[in-house]
Amino acid sequence: MTIREIYNLAIEMGIKTDFRGEQGVRRFLDGKKKIYEKMDEKEKSEFDRDALENPYLDSAIHNISEDKEIRKIMVGVDIDTSEILLAKQLGDIDLVIGHHPIGKSLASLSDVMHLQCDVLNYYGVPINIAEGLMREKIEEVSRGTNSPNHQKTVDGAKLLGVNLMNIHTPCDNLAARFLKLFIESKKPEIVGDLVEILKRLPEYREAMKLGVGPKIFVGSSENRCGKIALTEITGGTEGSPKLFEKMANAGIGTIVGMHLSEEGKKQAEEAHINVVIAGHISSDSLGINLFLDALEKKGIKIVSCSGLTRFSRVFEQ
Ligand SMILES: [Fe+2]
């Protein structure tokens, strides 16, 4: 596969597993097209046209030094200059793939958070409330991702001639969809059962060895789950803490997530919502693994680094 083919496959898999459905993704892109068409020529020239085709601006190809057939890749959760050096040192890595946004993907992270509005709406939160509360959070994240040194890792890759991309939301979509189907098929009655079910997945079992396995952050193991929602596995980063009350009103009893802020914890407690934190890097690993399985099937060799616990499900399929 070429670098572009690998990237396109990731976007395609992300759309297929997107909670908005393919139609919802189309609607999101059509909305951007409408805004673009109303722009004057100067605004159009300054607009990133990639946004009209790619619903996941937090994922991008950052450097192609040599556009060759990709046979071996190095993949990690966070890629910085040290991993680029590592790839160079290993010597036979054709492409480095990171998960968390770097370069212009980081600057555009807030753009994918609109997805959370649809996810919340899917679980019963009225769309006007989801959009209103997410808008504040999206603007906060947008301001926060404005100041970092975005190109640091990309510059390193260019200097050393290392091919580099990052795939974020498509992998998180894969994890969210997988977890949703997995949990729904097991129908846990109480929160303790939900945690036990998650521990059956190898990524979470491995995380347990490090002390970061699935944990109940709010609620207790005897509490009944009620309606289980996966509202923040995908969609950039954690949503607004103010959403917990609205989620309770929408009939959500338990949330399975990746992380929880202190304010979020407080709000979840007040709303009597159970929160099970499946784990951050482990959940990231799950989503990355589901994507990597597709590459493995194409004969690409995978070296994992930077927190990725690689488990292949190729032979289970
Ligand atoms: Fe993550």
Residues whose N, C-alpha, C, O or C-beta is under 5 A from the ligand:
A	BS01	LIG	D284
